[in-house]
Amino acid sequence: MTTTRISSTDLIATLEDRGCRITSPRRDFIALLERKEGGFSAEELCSELPGVGRATIYRTLKLLLEAGVLCKLAMPDGAPKYTLARFDHHHHAVCVQCGLVTDFRDSTIERLMRAVGSEVPGKVVGHRLEVYMTCQGCLVSPAD
């Protein structure tokens, strides 16, 4: 399965479409997001962008979440992590040791959700699935 990378141009266009000004701090924020491979926290972004205000980081995260280009995940410890949405509809696998987040799609899950939809009173309008695991990197080099 191939994933589609979201470019900084797409992220900037998303913010512009929402009426946001594209300031230099927001450009720095977007450039960092474009380089992110897995999950990240708002605090990680703040520490990696010391020249960008915390309020700008949190506001921009919120705007991108509302636009559907970011996903917010609840980690096992309750702390939120974010990831760029690389598919329209997808699920997440989250490493409980290092926090690596990967996206996946699975037709079996979608068939299961259609079956569940026929069993519940009312209309299912969506679902979320996060699989918590230990990634290959952590299995190969376990923490001390």
DSSP file (Angstrom, degrees, kcal/mol; ACC not computed):
  #  RESIDUE AA STRUCTURE BP1 BP2  ACC     N-H-->O    O-->H-N    N-H-->O    O-->H-N    TCO  KAPPA ALPHA  PHI   PSI    X-CA   Y-CA   Z-CA
    1    1 A M              0   0    0      0, 0.0     2,-0.3     0, 0.0     0, 0.0   0.000 360.0 360.0 360.0 136.8    0.0    0.0    0.0
    2    2 A T        -     0   0    0      2,-0.0     2,-0.3     0, 0.0     0, 0.0  -0.760 360.0-143.7-101.2 149.9    1.3    3.5   -0.8
    3    3 A T        -     0   0    0     -2,-0.3     2,-0.6    84,-0.0    84,-0.1  -0.837  12.3-128.4-110.2 151.3    0.8    6.5    1.3
    4    4 A T        -     0   0    0     82,-1.0     2,-0.3    -2,-0.3    -2,-0.0  -0.870  20.6-138.8 -99.8 122.3    0.3   10.0    0.1
    5    5 A R        -     0   0    0     -2,-0.6     2,-0.6     1,-0.0    29,-0.1  -0.606  12.6-133.3 -77.6 137.1    2.5   12.6    1.6
    6    6 A I        -     0   0    0     -2,-0.3     2,-0.1    28,-0.1    78,-0.0  -0.826  26.1-143.3 -89.8 124.6    0.9   15.9    2.5
    7    7 A S     >  -     0   0    0     -2,-0.6     4,-2.1     1,-0.1     5,-0.2  -0.421  21.1-114.6 -87.3 162.6    3.1   18.7    1.2
    8    8 A S  H  > S+     0   0    0      1,-0.2     4,-2.8     2,-0.2     5,-0.2   0.856 118.8  58.8 -61.9 -33.9    3.7   22.1    2.8
    9    9 A T  H  > S+     0   0    0      1,-0.2     4,-2.4     2,-0.2    -1,-0.2   0.914 106.5  47.2 -60.9 -42.8    1.9   23.6   -0.2
   10   10 A D  H  > S+     0   0    0      2,-0.2     4,-2.2     1,-0.2    -2,-0.2   0.900 112.8  48.7 -65.1 -41.2   -1.2   21.6    0.7
   11   11 A L  H  X S+     0   0    0     -4,-2.1     4,-2.0     2,-0.2    -2,-0.2   0.904 112.1  48.2 -67.1 -40.9   -1.0   22.5    4.4
   12   12 A I  H  X S+     0   0    0     -4,-2.8     4,-2.8     1,-0.2    -2,-0.2   0.924 111.4  50.7 -64.2 -43.5   -0.6   26.2    3.6
   13   13 A A  H  X S+     0   0    0     -4,-2.4     4,-2.7    -5,-0.2    -2,-0.2   0.886 107.4  54.5 -61.2 -38.4   -3.6   26.0    1.2
   14   14 A T  H  X S+     0   0    0     -4,-2.2     4,-0.8     2,-0.2    -1,-0.2   0.923 111.4  44.0 -60.8 -44.9   -5.7   24.4    3.8
   15   15 A L  H ><>S+     0   0    0     -4,-2.0     5,-2.4     2,-0.2     3,-0.6   0.910 113.4  50.7 -67.6 -41.8   -5.0   27.2    6.3
   16   16 A E  H ><5S+     0   0    0     -4,-2.8     3,-2.0     1,-0.2    -2,-0.2   0.900 105.9  56.1 -62.2 -39.9   -5.5   29.9    3.6
   17   17 A D  H 3<5S+     0   0    0     -4,-2.7    -1,-0.2     1,-0.3    -2,-0.2   0.764 105.1  53.6 -62.1 -24.2   -8.9   28.2    2.7
   18   18 A R  T <<5S-     0   0    0     -4,-0.8    -1,-0.3    -3,-0.6    -2,-0.2   0.293 125.2-104.0 -93.6   8.7   -9.8   28.7    6.4
   19   19 A G  T < 5S+     0   0    0     -3,-2.0     2,-0.3     1,-0.2    -3,-0.2   0.665  71.0 147.7  82.7  17.0   -9.0   32.4    6.3
   20   20 A C      < -     0   0    0     -5,-2.4     2,-0.3    -6,-0.1    -1,-0.2  -0.618  48.4-123.2 -88.9 144.2   -5.7   32.2    8.1
   21   21 A R        -     0   0    0     -2,-0.3     2,-1.1     1,-0.0     5,-0.1  -0.636  20.9-132.5 -77.9 142.1   -2.8   34.5    7.5
   22   22 A I        +     0   0    0     -2,-0.3     2,-0.1     4,-0.1    -1,-0.0  -0.785  35.6 178.8-100.9  93.1    0.4   32.6    6.6
   23   23 A T     >  -     0   0    0     -2,-1.1     4,-2.2     1,-0.1     5,-0.2  -0.351  44.4-100.9 -87.6 169.6    3.0   34.2    8.8
   24   24 A S  H  > S+     0   0    0      1,-0.2     4,-2.3     2,-0.2     5,-0.2   0.912 123.3  51.6 -59.8 -44.0    6.7   33.3    9.0
   25   25 A P  H  > S+     0   0    0      0, 0.0     4,-2.3     0, 0.0    -1,-0.2   0.897 109.8  49.9 -60.7 -37.6    6.1   31.3   12.3
   26   26 A R  H  > S+     0   0    0      2,-0.2     4,-2.7     1,-0.2    -2,-0.2   0.880 108.6  52.5 -67.9 -35.8    3.3   29.3   10.6
   27   27 A R  H  X S+     0   0    0     -4,-2.2     4,-2.6     2,-0.2    -1,-0.2   0.912 110.0  48.6 -63.4 -41.5    5.6   28.6    7.6
   28   28 A D  H  X S+     0   0    0     -4,-2.3     4,-2.0     2,-0.2    -2,-0.2   0.916 111.9  49.6 -62.3 -42.8    8.2   27.2   10.0
   29   29 A F  H  X S+     0   0    0     -4,-2.3     4,-2.3     2,-0.2    -2,-0.2   0.930 112.4  46.9 -60.4 -48.3    5.5   25.1   11.7
   30   30 A I  H  X S+     0   0    0     -4,-2.7     4,-2.4     1,-0.2    -2,-0.2   0.899 109.3  54.2 -63.3 -42.0    4.3   23.7    8.4
   31   31 A A  H  X S+     0   0    0     -4,-2.6     4,-0.9     1,-0.2    -1,-0.2   0.898 110.0  47.9 -60.7 -39.8    7.8   23.0    7.2
   32   32 A L  H >X S+     0   0    0     -4,-2.0     4,-0.7     1,-0.2     3,-0.7   0.922 110.1  51.4 -66.4 -44.0    8.4   21.0   10.4
   33   33 A L  H >< S+     0   0    0     -4,-2.3     3,-1.1     1,-0.2    -2,-0.2   0.894 104.0  58.2 -59.7 -39.7    5.1   19.1   10.0
   34   34 A E  H 3< S+     0   0    0     -4,-2.4    -1,-0.2     1,-0.3    -2,-0.2   0.810 106.9  48.7 -61.8 -28.9    6.0   18.1    6.4
   35   35 A R  H << S+     0   0    0     -4,-0.9    -1,-0.3    -3,-0.7    -2,-0.2   0.603  86.6 109.0 -86.1 -12.0    9.2   16.4    7.7
   36   36 A K    <<  -     0   0    0     -3,-1.1    48,-0.1    -4,-0.7     4,-0.1  -0.458  41.8-178.7 -71.3 133.6    7.4   14.5   10.4
   37   37 A E        +     0   0    0     -2,-0.2    -1,-0.1     2,-0.1     2,-0.1   0.807  64.5   9.3 -98.9 -39.6    7.2   10.7    9.8
   38   38 A G  S    S-     0   0    0      1,-0.3    46,-0.3    64,-0.1    62,-0.1  -0.204 103.9 -36.4-121.3-150.0    5.2    9.4   12.8
   39   39 A G        -     0   0    0     60,-0.4     2,-0.3    44,-0.1    -1,-0.3  -0.360  52.7-178.0 -77.1 157.9    3.3   10.8   15.7
   40   40 A F  B     -A   82   0A   0     42,-2.0    42,-3.3    -2,-0.1     2,-0.2  -0.986  18.8-130.7-152.2 154.2    4.3   14.0   17.6
   41   41 A S     >  -     0   0    0     -2,-0.3     4,-1.9    40,-0.2     5,-0.1  -0.667  27.2-115.7-103.2 162.7    3.1   15.9   20.5
   42   42 A A  H  > S+     0   0    0     38,-0.3     4,-2.4    -2,-0.2     5,-0.1   0.880 118.3  55.6 -62.3 -37.3    2.4   19.6   20.8
   43   43 A E  H  > S+     0   0    0      2,-0.2     4,-2.2     1,-0.2    -1,-0.2   0.881 104.3  52.4 -65.1 -37.7    5.2   19.8   23.3
   44   44 A E  H  > S+     0   0    0      2,-0.2     4,-2.0     1,-0.2    -1,-0.2   0.916 109.9  49.3 -62.2 -42.3    7.7   18.2   20.9
   45   45 A L  H  X S+     0   0    0     -4,-1.9     4,-1.3     1,-0.2    -2,-0.2   0.916 109.5  52.1 -62.9 -42.1    6.7   20.8   18.3
   46   46 A C  H  < S+     0   0    0     -4,-2.4     6,-0.2     1,-0.2     3,-0.2   0.904 111.6  45.8 -60.8 -41.5    7.2   23.6   20.8
   47   47 A S  H  < S+     0   0    0     -4,-2.2    -1,-0.2     1,-0.2    -2,-0.2   0.824 113.8  48.7 -73.1 -29.7   10.7   22.4   21.7
   48   48 A E  H  < S+     0   0    0     -4,-2.0    -1,-0.2     1,-0.2    -2,-0.2   0.647 116.8  43.7 -82.1 -14.9   11.7   21.9   18.1
   49   49 A L    ><  +     0   0    0     -4,-1.3     3,-2.0    -3,-0.2    -1,-0.2  -0.561  63.5 161.9-126.6  67.1   10.4   25.4   17.2
   50   50 A P  T 3  S+     0   0    0      0, 0.0    -1,-0.1     0, 0.0     4,-0.1   0.744  75.6  58.0 -62.4 -21.5   11.7   27.7   20.0
   51   51 A G  T 3  S+     0   0    0     -3,-0.1     2,-0.5     2,-0.1    -5,-0.1   0.480  93.4  79.6 -86.0  -1.9   11.1   30.8   17.8
   52   52 A V  S <  S-     0   0    0     -3,-2.0    -3,-0.1    -6,-0.2     5,-0.0  -0.910  87.1-115.1-109.4 131.2    7.4   30.0   17.3
   53   53 A G     >  -     0   0    0     -2,-0.5     4,-2.1     1,-0.1     3,-0.2  -0.273  15.6-126.2 -64.8 146.0    4.9   30.9   20.1
   54   54 A R  H  > S+     0   0    0      1,-0.2     4,-2.9     2,-0.2     5,-0.2   0.881 111.2  56.4 -57.8 -39.5    3.1   28.1   21.9
   55   55 A A  H  > S+     0   0    0      1,-0.2     4,-2.7     2,-0.2    -1,-0.2   0.899 106.4  50.0 -62.2 -40.2   -0.2   29.8   21.1
   56   56 A T  H  > S+     0   0    0      2,-0.2     4,-2.5     1,-0.2     5,-0.2   0.917 111.8  48.6 -63.4 -43.3    0.6   29.7   17.4
   57   57 A I  H  X S+     0   0    0     -4,-2.1     4,-2.4     2,-0.2    -2,-0.2   0.949 115.1  43.0 -62.7 -49.3    1.4   26.1   17.6
   58   58 A Y  H  X S+     0   0    0     -4,-2.9     4,-2.1     2,-0.2    -2,-0.2   0.897 115.4  49.0 -66.9 -39.9   -1.7   25.1   19.5
   59   59 A R  H  X S+     0   0    0     -4,-2.7     4,-2.3    -5,-0.2    -1,-0.2   0.916 113.0  47.5 -63.9 -42.5   -4.0   27.3   17.4
   60   60 A T  H  X S+     0   0    0     -4,-2.5     4,-2.4    -5,-0.2     5,-0.2   0.888 109.8  52.6 -69.5 -38.5   -2.5   25.9   14.1
   61   61 A L  H  X S+     0   0    0     -4,-2.4     4,-2.3    -5,-0.2    -1,-0.2   0.938 110.4  49.1 -57.5 -46.0   -2.8   22.3   15.4
   62   62 A K  H  X S+     0   0    0     -4,-2.1     4,-2.5     1,-0.2    -2,-0.2   0.914 110.7  49.5 -61.7 -44.0   -6.5   23.0   16.2
   63   63 A L  H  X S+     0   0    0     -4,-2.3     4,-1.7     1,-0.2    -1,-0.2   0.911 112.4  47.1 -61.8 -43.1   -7.1   24.5   12.7
   64   64 A L  H  X>S+     0   0    0     -4,-2.4     5,-1.9     2,-0.2     6,-1.1   0.840 111.3  51.9 -70.2 -33.1   -5.5   21.5   10.9
   65   65 A L  H ><5S+     0   0    0     -4,-2.3     3,-1.2    -5,-0.2    -2,-0.2   0.944 110.0  48.6 -63.5 -48.0   -7.5   19.1   13.1
   66   66 A E  H 3<5S+     0   0    0     -4,-2.5    -2,-0.2     1,-0.3    -1,-0.2   0.828 109.6  53.4 -62.0 -31.8  -10.7   20.8   12.2
   67   67 A A  H 3<5S-     0   0    0     -4,-1.7    -1,-0.3    -5,-0.2    -2,-0.2   0.603 113.2-121.0 -79.4 -11.5   -9.7   20.7    8.5
   68   68 A G  T <<5S+     0   0    0     -3,-1.2    -3,-0.2    -4,-0.6    -2,-0.1   0.599  84.8 109.8  84.9  11.5   -9.1   17.0    8.7
   69   69 A V  S   <S+     0   0    0     -5,-1.9    16,-2.4    15,-0.1     2,-0.3   0.544  75.5  51.4 -96.3  -7.5   -5.5   17.0    7.7
   70   70 A L  E    S-B   84   0A   0     -6,-1.1     2,-0.4    14,-0.3    14,-0.2  -0.943  70.9-149.8-122.1 149.8   -4.3   16.0   11.2
   71   71 A C  E     -B   83   0A   0     12,-2.9    12,-1.7    -2,-0.3     2,-0.5  -0.936   8.6-146.2-113.7 142.8   -5.4   13.2   13.4
   72   72 A K  E     -B   82   0A   0     -2,-0.4     2,-0.4    10,-0.2    10,-0.2  -0.949  17.6-167.2-110.4 125.8   -5.4   13.4   17.2
   73   73 A L  E     -B   81   0A   0      8,-3.6     8,-2.3    -2,-0.5     2,-0.7  -0.897  19.2-135.0-115.2 140.7   -4.6   10.2   19.1
   74   74 A A  E     -B   80   0A   0     -2,-0.4     5,-0.1     6,-0.2    -2,-0.0  -0.852  26.5-146.0 -91.0 118.2   -5.0    9.4   22.7
   75   75 A M    >   -     0   0    0      4,-1.9     3,-2.6    -2,-0.7    21,-0.1  -0.378  29.0-101.3 -78.8 162.6   -1.9    7.6   23.9
   76   76 A P  T 3  S+     0   0    0      0, 0.0    -1,-0.1     0, 0.0    20,-0.0   0.814 125.8  53.0 -55.5 -30.2   -2.1    4.9   26.6
   77   77 A D  T 3  S-     0   0    0      2,-0.2    -2,-0.0     1,-0.0    -3,-0.0   0.453 120.8-110.4 -84.8   1.4   -0.9    7.4   29.2
   78   78 A G  S <  S+     0   0    0     -3,-2.6    -1,-0.0     1,-0.3     0, 0.0   0.238  76.8 130.4  92.7 -13.8   -3.6    9.8   28.1
   79   79 A A        -     0   0    0     -5,-0.1    -4,-1.9     1,-0.1    -1,-0.3  -0.545  59.0-119.4 -75.1 136.4   -1.3   12.4   26.5
   80   80 A P  E     - B   0  74A   0      0, 0.0     2,-0.3     0, 0.0   -38,-0.3  -0.504  28.6-173.1 -77.5 144.9   -2.4   13.4   23.0
   81   81 A K  E     - B   0  73A   0     -8,-2.3    -8,-3.6    -2,-0.2     2,-0.3  -0.926  10.1-147.0-127.2 157.0   -0.2   12.8   19.9
   82   82 A Y  E     -AB  40  72A   0    -42,-3.3   -42,-2.0    -2,-0.3     2,-0.3  -0.866  13.2-177.5-122.9 155.8   -0.9   14.0   16.4
   83   83 A T  E     - B   0  71A   0    -12,-1.7   -12,-2.9    -2,-0.3     2,-0.2  -0.986  34.7-103.4-148.5 149.2   -0.2   12.6   13.0
   84   84 A L  E     - B   0  70A   0     -2,-0.3     2,-0.7   -46,-0.3   -14,-0.3  -0.547  38.9-118.6 -70.2 136.3   -0.7   13.8    9.5
   85   85 A A        +     0   0    0    -16,-2.4    -1,-0.1    -2,-0.2     3,-0.0  -0.684  35.5 175.5 -78.1 115.4   -3.7   12.2    7.8
   86   86 A R        +     0   0    0     -2,-0.7   -82,-1.0   -81,-0.0     2,-0.3   0.557  65.4  39.3-100.4 -10.1   -2.2   10.3    4.8
   87   87 A F  S    S-     0   0    0      1,-0.1     3,-0.2   -84,-0.1   -84,-0.0  -0.918  81.8-120.2-130.8 158.4   -5.5    8.6    3.7
   88   88 A D  S    S+     0   0    0     -2,-0.3     2,-0.5     1,-0.3    -1,-0.1   0.975 105.8  15.2 -62.0 -53.4   -9.0    9.9    3.7
   89   89 A H  S    S+     0   0    0     -3,-0.1     2,-0.3    -4,-0.0    -1,-0.3  -0.988  88.7 136.2-125.1 127.4  -10.2    7.1    6.1
   90   90 A H        -     0   0    0     -2,-0.5    39,-0.3    -3,-0.2     2,-0.2  -0.930  39.1-127.9-157.4 175.4   -7.6    5.2    8.0
   91   91 A H  E     -C  104   0B   0     13,-2.8    13,-2.0    -2,-0.3     2,-0.4  -0.753  24.7-121.7-127.0 173.8   -6.7    3.7   11.4
   92   92 A H  E     -Cd 103 130B   0     37,-2.2    39,-3.3    -2,-0.2     2,-0.5  -0.944   8.2-158.3-127.7 143.1   -3.6    4.0   13.5
   93   93 A A  E     -Cd 102 131B   0      9,-2.6     9,-2.4    -2,-0.4     2,-0.5  -0.988  22.3-166.4-112.7 126.8   -1.0    1.6   15.0
   94   94 A V  E     -Cd 101 132B   0     37,-3.1    39,-2.7    -2,-0.5     2,-0.4  -0.961  17.7-134.0-122.6 123.9    0.8    3.2   18.0
   95   95 A C  E  >  - d   0 133B   0      5,-2.7     4,-1.2    -2,-0.5    39,-0.2  -0.635   9.5-154.1 -75.6 126.3    3.9    1.9   19.6
   96   96 A V  T  4 S+     0   0    0     37,-2.8    -1,-0.1    -2,-0.4    38,-0.1   0.598  90.1  45.9 -77.8 -10.6    3.5    1.9   23.4
   97   97 A Q  T  4 S+     0   0    0     36,-0.4    -1,-0.1     3,-0.1    37,-0.1   0.892 129.6  12.9 -95.8 -52.1    7.3    2.2   23.9
   98   98 A C  T  4 S-     0   0    0      2,-0.1    -2,-0.1     0, 0.0    36,-0.1   0.569  94.4-120.4-105.7 -10.6    8.5    4.8   21.5
   99   99 A G     <  +     0   0    0     -4,-1.2   -60,-0.4     1,-0.2    -3,-0.1   0.534  49.5 164.6  84.5   6.0    5.3    6.5   20.4
  100  100 A L        -     0   0    0    -62,-0.1    -5,-2.7    -6,-0.1     2,-0.5  -0.340  20.6-158.1 -56.6 133.5    5.7    5.7   16.6
  101  101 A V  E     +C   94   0B   0     -7,-0.2     2,-0.3   -19,-0.1    -7,-0.2  -0.974  12.6 179.7-119.4 128.6    2.4    6.1   14.8
  102  102 A T  E     -C   93   0B   0     -9,-2.4    -9,-2.6    -2,-0.5     2,-0.3  -0.947  20.1-132.7-125.1 150.6    1.7    4.5   11.5
  103  103 A D  E     +C   92   0B   0     -2,-0.3     2,-0.3   -11,-0.2   -11,-0.2  -0.719  27.5 171.5 -97.5 148.7   -1.5    4.7    9.4
  104  104 A F  E     -C   91   0B   0    -13,-2.0   -13,-2.8    -2,-0.3     2,-0.4  -0.990  21.5-150.4-151.3 157.6   -3.2    1.7    7.9
  105  105 A R        -     0   0    0     -2,-0.3     2,-0.4   -15,-0.2   -15,-0.1  -0.957  14.8-174.9-123.3 146.7   -6.4    0.8    6.0
  106  106 A D     >  -     0   0    0     -2,-0.4     4,-1.5     1,-0.1     3,-0.2  -0.944  22.5-155.6-148.4 123.1   -8.0   -2.6    6.2
  107  107 A S  H  > S+     0   0    0     -2,-0.4     4,-2.3     1,-0.2     5,-0.2   0.802  95.5  62.0 -68.1 -28.8  -11.1   -3.8    4.3
  108  108 A T  H  > S+     0   0    0      2,-0.2     4,-2.4     1,-0.2    -1,-0.2   0.911 103.8  49.0 -63.2 -41.6  -11.9   -6.4    7.0
  109  109 A I  H  > S+     0   0    0     -3,-0.2     4,-2.4     1,-0.2    -1,-0.2   0.905 110.3  51.0 -63.8 -41.2  -12.4   -3.7    9.6
  110  110 A E  H  X S+     0   0    0     -4,-1.5     4,-1.9     2,-0.2    -1,-0.2   0.892 110.1  48.9 -65.9 -38.2  -14.7   -1.8    7.1
  111  111 A R  H  X S+     0   0    0     -4,-2.3     4,-2.1     2,-0.2    -1,-0.2   0.911 110.3  52.1 -64.8 -41.5  -16.7   -4.9    6.5
  112  112 A L  H  X S+     0   0    0     -4,-2.4     4,-2.8     1,-0.2    -2,-0.2   0.911 108.1  51.2 -59.4 -43.2  -17.0   -5.4   10.3
  113  113 A M  H  X S+     0   0    0     -4,-2.4     4,-2.4     1,-0.2    -1,-0.2   0.873 107.8  52.0 -65.7 -36.6  -18.2   -1.9   10.7
  114  114 A R  H  X S+     0   0    0     -4,-1.9     4,-1.1     2,-0.2    -1,-0.2   0.908 111.3  48.0 -64.0 -39.7  -20.9   -2.4    8.1
  115  115 A A  H >X S+     0   0    0     -4,-2.1     4,-0.6     1,-0.2     3,-0.5   0.915 111.1  49.8 -65.9 -42.7  -22.0   -5.5   10.0
  116  116 A V  H >X S+     0   0    0     -4,-2.8     4,-1.4     1,-0.2     3,-1.4   0.897 104.3  60.7 -61.2 -39.3  -22.1   -3.6   13.3
  117  117 A G  H 3< S+     0   0    0     -4,-2.4    -1,-0.2     1,-0.3    -2,-0.2   0.820 102.2  51.2 -58.4 -31.9  -24.1   -0.9   11.6
  118  118 A S  H << S+     0   0    0     -4,-1.1    -1,-0.3    -3,-0.5    -2,-0.2   0.642 111.3  49.5 -79.7 -12.7  -26.9   -3.4   10.8
  119  119 A E  H << S+     0   0    0     -3,-1.4    -2,-0.2    -4,-0.6    -1,-0.2   0.658  96.4  76.9 -99.0 -19.1  -26.9   -4.4   14.5
  120  120 A V  S  < S-     0   0    0     -4,-1.4     2,-0.5     2,-0.1     4,-0.1  -0.705  85.0-113.9 -97.1 144.9  -27.1   -1.1   16.3
  121  121 A P  S    S+     0   0    0      0, 0.0     2,-0.2     0, 0.0    -2,-0.1  -0.630  86.9  14.6 -74.1 125.1  -30.3    1.0   16.5
  122  122 A G  S    S-     0   0    0     -2,-0.5     2,-0.5    -5,-0.1    -2,-0.1  -0.670 104.6 -49.1 108.4-166.8  -29.7    4.1   14.5
  123  123 A K        -     0   0    0     -2,-0.2     2,-0.4    -5,-0.0    -5,-0.1  -0.937  41.6-135.1-116.2 124.2  -27.1    5.1   11.9
  124  124 A V        -     0   0    0     -2,-0.5     3,-0.1     1,-0.1    -2,-0.1  -0.641  22.9-179.4 -73.4 126.5  -23.4    4.6   12.4
  125  125 A V        -     0   0    0     -2,-0.4     2,-0.3     1,-0.3    -1,-0.1   0.449  57.8 -28.6-109.9  -3.2  -21.7    7.9   11.3
  126  126 A G        -     0   0    0    -13,-0.1    -1,-0.3     2,-0.0     2,-0.3  -0.947  50.7-149.6 170.8 172.8  -18.1    7.0   11.9
  127  127 A H        -     0   0    0     -2,-0.3     2,-0.4    -3,-0.1   -14,-0.0  -0.981   5.6-148.4-158.7 160.9  -15.5    5.1   13.9
  128  128 A R        -     0   0    0     -2,-0.3     2,-0.4     2,-0.0   -37,-0.1  -0.986  11.2-172.4-133.3 144.3  -12.0    5.3   15.1
  129  129 A L        +     0   0    0     -2,-0.4   -37,-2.2   -39,-0.3     2,-0.4  -0.968   5.9 178.9-141.5 124.3   -9.5    2.5   15.7
  130  130 A E  E     -d   92   0B   0     -2,-0.4     2,-0.6   -39,-0.2   -37,-0.2  -0.994  13.7-156.4-121.1 129.0   -6.1    2.6   17.3
  131  131 A V  E     -d   93   0B   0    -39,-3.3   -37,-3.1    -2,-0.4     2,-0.5  -0.918  10.2-149.1-103.8 123.3   -4.1   -0.5   17.7
  132  132 A Y  E     +d   94   0B   0     -2,-0.6     2,-0.3   -39,-0.2   -37,-0.2  -0.816  34.9 143.3 -96.0 130.0   -1.5   -0.4   20.4
  133  133 A M  E     -d   95   0B   0    -39,-2.7   -37,-2.8    -2,-0.5     2,-0.5  -0.841  54.3 -99.1-149.2 178.9    1.6   -2.4   19.8
  134  134 A T        -     0   0    0     -2,-0.3   -39,-0.1   -39,-0.2     5,-0.0  -0.980  46.5-131.3-110.1 119.8    5.4   -2.7   20.2
  135  135 A C     >  -     0   0    0     -2,-0.5     4,-2.0     1,-0.1     3,-0.2  -0.151  20.8-105.8 -70.9 165.6    7.0   -1.6   16.9
  136  136 A Q  H  > S+     0   0    0      1,-0.2     4,-2.3     2,-0.2     5,-0.2   0.872 119.0  56.6 -58.8 -39.6    9.7   -3.6   15.2
  137  137 A G  H  > S+     0   0    0      1,-0.2     4,-1.9     2,-0.2    -1,-0.2   0.897 109.9  44.3 -61.2 -40.9   12.4   -1.1   16.2
  138  138 A C  H  4 S+     0   0    0     -3,-0.2    -1,-0.2     2,-0.2    -2,-0.2   0.829 111.6  53.4 -73.1 -32.2   11.6   -1.5   19.9
  139  139 A L  H  < S+     0   0    0     -4,-2.0    -2,-0.2     1,-0.2    -1,-0.2   0.889 111.7  45.7 -67.2 -38.0   11.4   -5.3   19.6
  140  140 A V  H  < S+     0   0    0     -4,-2.3    -2,-0.2     1,-0.3    -1,-0.2   0.886 127.3  26.4 -73.2 -39.9   14.9   -5.4   18.0
  141  141 A S  S  < S-     0   0    0     -4,-1.9    -1,-0.3    -5,-0.2    -2,-0.1  -0.700  84.6-160.8-126.3  80.5   16.4   -3.0   20.5
  142  142 A P        -     0   0    0      0, 0.0    -3,-0.1     0, 0.0    -4,-0.0  -0.250  28.2-100.9 -63.0 147.2   14.5   -3.2   23.8
  143  143 A A              0   0    0      1,-0.1    -5,-0.0    -5,-0.1   -46,-0.0  -0.321 360.0 360.0 -66.4 148.5   14.8   -0.4   26.3
  144  144 A D              0   0    0     -3,-0.1    -1,-0.1    -2,-0.0     0, 0.0   0.480 360.0 360.0 -73.4 360.0   17.1   -0.9   29.2
